Amino acid sequence: MKNERSEVNDRLKRCFRAIFPSLAEERIEEADSANTDGWDSLSAVMLLSVVQQECGVIFDVSDIKRLSSYKKIYEELCNKA
């Protein structure tokens, strides 16, 4: 289980780096829509699209507003694993 969570963490960080390249590595796990420059509706859709491709999951369009932070996306991915 720990290895799965570590893999989810690594994959999710790659996704965040792809969408928010100026976000410092040490800030990724604290990132959310309120504290991350450039996190708007378009980048939220792009982020979840990249996460879906990277992690092989499917999110519903209604999830976009709810999955508004690294932590929430990470938790959702762990629940789907």
Summary of the structure (lengths in Angstrom):
residues: 81
radius of gyration: 11.6
end to end distance: 9.6
largest distance: 33.1
contacts: 213
relative contact order: 0.19
helix: 67%
strand: 2%
